Amino acid sequence: LAASVLLTVVPLASADESLKVGKSVPQAFGFTPLNIGIEKGIFKKNGVDVEAVDFGGAPRLAQGLIANAVDMGLGSGPDMANIVKGAPIKAVGASAGAPMELTITVGTKSNINSIADLKGRGISVSQKGSLTGWLVQTLSAQQGWGRDGIKLVIMNPMSEVLAQLISNGVDGITVDLSTALKLQAEGHGKLLVKFGDTIKDFHLYVIFATDDVIAKNPQAVRDFLAGWYQTIAWMKANKTEAVAIAAKVQNVDPAIVAGTYDLMMPVFSTDGKFNDKALAVLARSFVELGLLDKEPDMKTRYTDQFLPK
């Protein structure tokens, strides 16, 4: 009788909520906090059981979110344009600011030694309407050359891009920071530009949640974000171990990842708050990328209600 009475007044512990979280680029350092938070049990401590799902690019992540194949997604700021187009998702947290993880890298045989040498030269990008294409064109405009002062060379796949760089078949390439540092260490390239040095107001990475999970399980979204920003804090305090885990995810030598860590950690958001200046730049980029006809009202594209207080 005593036991039955006790059960009526003491609630049973609830099980962890489960979330599938997609990464638009599996090996980007900016998304490794997901793997680190899972491995270190930080999400678990916040009551959420997270499964990482890798996608092969932003369009595929968008498809996964729209189809509810994943509950949340790690993407880029320009992916917020999908919300304007009617995708049933919402930006729920800023992840990283200035685009420090994206670079222009030139070959060791190149005579390009400064930004000034890029005028009229050809830089490879995956497509003209891509984030890297926008960054190259914005850099050109900043130099006073107009948005077409640096030529965009559409080139895929990455194996071909790297081969052309090494053979001096292209003036330079847009590539992630870890790959740039690896090319430099191997004597195949020179890291010339980190876009985050010239473009300060930006949200390179953003965390998204589907309207479905927001409606049905808002606490899981809140718990995930708490775990994410706690993971960032843990990474800042534990460089050696964070680099070791990230190196496995990126399949890059830890010495290379350590260099990426040093440059990237300062641009990670520690609280998830969106910046008005960065949002204004994103709104302009949607038009310049050809994603939208006019700049949208960005305040309706995100919510901060799930961020840690």
C-alpha positions in Angstrom: 0.0 0.0 0.0 2.8 2.4 0.9 4.6 1.6 -2.4 1.4 2.3 -4.4 0.8 5.6 -2.6 4.5 6.6 -3.3 4.0 5.9 -7.0 1.1 8.3 -7.1 3.1 11.2 -5.8 6.6 10.7 -7.3 6.7 11.0 -11.1 8.8 8.5 -13.0 11.9 9.9 -14.7 11.2 10.7 -18.4 13.2 9.1 -21.1 15.5 11.3 -23.3 13.9 12.9 -26.3 15.3 11.7 -29.6 16.3 14.1 -32.4 17.8 13.6 -35.8 20.0 16.5 -36.8 21.4 16.9 -40.3 24.7 18.4 -41.4 24.7 20.0 -44.8 28.5 19.4 -45.1 29.7 16.3 -43.3 33.3 17.3 -42.8 33.0 21.1 -42.1 34.8 22.1 -38.9 31.9 24.4 -38.2 29.5 21.4 -37.8 31.9 19.2 -35.7 30.4 20.5 -32.4 27.5 18.1 -33.2 29.8 15.1 -33.2 31.7 16.4 -30.2 28.6 17.0 -28.2 27.3 13.5 -28.9 30.7 11.8 -28.1 31.1 13.8 -24.9 27.5 13.1 -23.8 26.7 16.8 -23.5 23.4 16.5 -25.4 22.5 13.5 -23.3 23.1 15.5 -20.1 20.5 18.0 -21.4 17.9 15.2 -21.9 18.1 14.8 -25.7 19.4 11.7 -27.6 20.9 13.1 -30.8 21.5 11.2 -34.1 23.8 12.9 -36.6 22.7 12.6 -40.3 25.2 13.7 -43.0 23.9 15.3 -46.2 25.8 16.0 -49.4 25.2 19.8 -49.6 22.7 22.5 -48.6 20.0 21.5 -51.2 19.9 17.9 -49.8 19.7 19.1 -46.3 16.8 21.4 -47.3 15.0 18.4 -48.8 15.6 16.4 -45.7 14.1 19.1 -43.5 11.1 19.7 -45.7 10.4 16.0 -45.8 10.8 15.7 -42.0 13.6 13.2 -42.5 15.5 15.1 -39.9 14.2 17.3 -37.1 16.9 19.9 -37.1 19.7 21.0 -39.5 23.1 22.7 -39.4 23.3 24.9 -42.5 24.6 28.3 -43.7 23.1 31.7 -43.3 22.0 31.9 -47.0 19.9 28.8 -46.4 17.5 31.1 -44.6 16.3 32.0 -48.1 14.5 28.7 -48.1 12.2 30.0 -45.3 11.2 32.9 -47.5 10.4 30.5 -50.3 8.0 28.7 -48.0 10.0 25.8 -46.5 8.4 24.7 -43.3 11.4 25.4 -41.2 12.7 28.2 -38.9 16.1 29.4 -37.9 16.4 28.9 -34.2 20.0 29.8 -33.4 23.1 31.5 -34.9 26.1 29.2 -34.9 29.0 31.1 -36.4 29.6 34.6 -37.6 32.2 35.8 -40.0 33.0 33.3 -42.8 36.4 32.4 -41.5 36.1 28.8 -42.6 36.0 29.7 -46.3 39.1 30.7 -48.2 40.7 31.5 -51.5 43.8 29.4 -51.9 46.2 29.7 -54.7 48.8 27.2 -56.1 52.4 27.3 -55.1 53.3 28.0 -58.7 51.0 31.0 -58.8 52.3 34.6 -59.0 49.3 35.7 -56.9 50.7 37.0 -53.6 48.0 39.4 -52.4 44.4 40.3 -52.8 45.4 43.1 -55.2 46.8 40.4 -57.5 43.3 38.8 -57.9 41.9 41.5 -60.2 40.9 39.9 -63.4 42.0 36.4 -62.3 39.9 33.3 -62.3 38.8 31.6 -59.0 36.9 28.3 -59.0 33.5 28.0 -57.3 31.0 25.2 -57.4 28.4 27.4 -59.1 27.7 31.2 -59.6 24.8 31.3 -57.2 26.7 29.6 -54.4 27.8 31.1 -51.1 31.5 30.9 -52.2 30.6 32.7 -55.5 28.9 35.5 -53.5 31.9 35.8 -51.2 34.3 36.1 -54.2 32.1 38.7 -55.9 31.7 40.6 -52.6 35.5 40.7 -52.1 35.9 42.0 -55.6 33.3 44.8 -54.9 35.1 45.7 -51.7 38.3 46.2 -53.7 36.5 48.7 -56.0 36.6 46.3 -59.0 32.8 45.7 -59.2 31.2 42.3 -58.5 32.8 40.9 -61.7 36.3 42.1 -61.1 37.3 38.5 -60.2 36.2 35.9 -62.7 34.2 33.0 -61.4 35.3 29.6 -62.8 32.6 27.0 -62.4 34.4 23.7 -61.6 33.5 20.3 -60.1 34.2 17.9 -58.5 36.7 18.7 -55.8 39.2 16.2 -57.0 39.3 18.1 -60.4 39.5 21.4 -58.5 42.5 20.3 -56.5 44.2 18.8 -59.6 43.8 22.1 -61.5 45.2 24.1 -58.5 48.3 21.9 -58.2 49.0 22.0 -62.0 48.4 25.8 -62.1 45.4 25.2 -64.4 43.3 27.7 -62.4 44.5 30.9 -60.6 42.9 29.9 -57.3 40.1 28.0 -55.6 37.5 28.5 -52.9 38.0 25.8 -50.3 37.4 25.2 -46.6 40.0 26.2 -44.1 41.2 22.7 -43.1 41.8 21.8 -46.7 43.6 25.0 -47.4 45.9 24.5 -44.4 46.5 20.9 -45.5 47.4 22.0 -49.1 49.7 24.6 -47.6 51.4 22.0 -45.3 51.9 19.6 -48.2 53.4 22.4 -50.4 50.5 22.3 -52.9 48.9 25.7 -52.1 49.1 29.0 -50.4 46.2 30.3 -48.2 45.6 33.8 -49.6 42.2 35.0 -48.3 40.1 34.1 -45.3 36.8 35.7 -46.1 36.1 36.3 -42.5 39.0 38.9 -42.5 37.1 41.1 -45.0 33.5 40.3 -44.3 32.7 40.8 -40.7 28.9 41.1 -40.4 27.6 37.7 -41.4 26.0 34.5 -40.1 28.1 31.8 -41.8 26.3 29.0 -40.0 22.8 28.8 -38.6 20.8 26.1 -36.8 17.4 25.2 -38.2 14.4 23.3 -36.8 11.3 22.0 -38.7 8.0 23.6 -38.0 6.8 20.1 -37.1 9.4 19.5 -34.3 8.8 23.1 -33.0 5.1 22.4 -32.7 5.3 18.8 -31.4 8.5 18.9 -29.3 9.6 22.4 -28.5 11.4 21.3 -25.3 13.7 19.0 -27.4 14.7 22.0 -29.6 15.4 24.0 -26.4 17.4 21.1 -24.9 19.4 20.6 -28.1 20.4 24.3 -28.3 21.4 24.2 -24.6 23.6 21.2 -25.4 25.1 22.9 -28.6 26.2 26.1 -26.8 27.5 24.1 -23.9 29.6 22.1 -26.4 31.0 25.3 -27.8 32.1 26.3 -24.2 33.6 22.8 -23.7 35.5 23.0 -27.0 37.0 26.4 -25.9 38.2 24.9 -22.7 39.5 21.6 -24.1 41.4 22.3 -27.3 43.4 19.1 -27.4 40.5 16.7 -27.1 38.2 18.8 -29.2 40.8 18.9 -32.0 41.3 15.1 -31.7 37.5 14.4 -32.2 37.2 17.0 -35.0 40.2 15.5 -36.8 38.4 12.1 -36.9 35.3 13.7 -38.3 37.1 15.7 -40.9 39.6 13.0 -41.7 42.4 15.5 -41.4 45.7 15.4 -39.4 45.2 16.9 -35.9 48.0 19.4 -36.5 46.0 20.8 -39.4 42.8 20.9 -37.5 44.5 22.7 -34.6 45.1 25.6 -37.0 41.5 25.6 -38.0 40.4 25.5 -34.4 42.5 28.6 -33.6 40.8 30.6 -36.4 37.3 29.2 -36.0 36.6 29.2 -32.3 36.5 33.0 -32.0 33.7 33.2 -34.6 31.5 30.5 -33.0 28.4 32.0 -31.2 28.3 31.3 -27.5 24.6 32.3 -27.1 22.9 31.8 -30.5 21.7 35.4 -30.7 21.1 36.8 -34.2 22.9 40.0 -35.2 20.9 42.7 -37.0 23.8 43.8 -39.2 24.6 40.2 -40.2 20.9 39.6 -41.0 20.9 42.7 -43.2 23.9 41.4 -45.1 22.2 38.1 -45.5 19.0 39.7 -46.8 21.1 41.6 -49.4 23.0 38.4 -50.3 19.7 36.6 -51.2 19.1 39.1 -54.0 22.8 39.2 -55.1 22.8 35.4 -55.2 19.6 35.4 -57.3 17.7 33.5 -54.7 15.1 36.2 -54.2 13.8 39.2 -56.2 13.9 41.6 -53.2 15.2 41.7 -49.7 12.9 40.0 -47.1 12.0 41.0 -43.6 14.5 38.8 -41.8 12.8 39.2 -38.4 10.1 36.8 -39.4 12.6 34.1 -40.5 14.0 33.2 -37.2 13.0 32.9 -33.5 15.1 33.2 -30.4 12.5 31.7 -28.0 14.4 28.4 -27.7 17.9 29.9 -26.9 19.4 29.4 -23.4 18.5 32.2 -21.0 
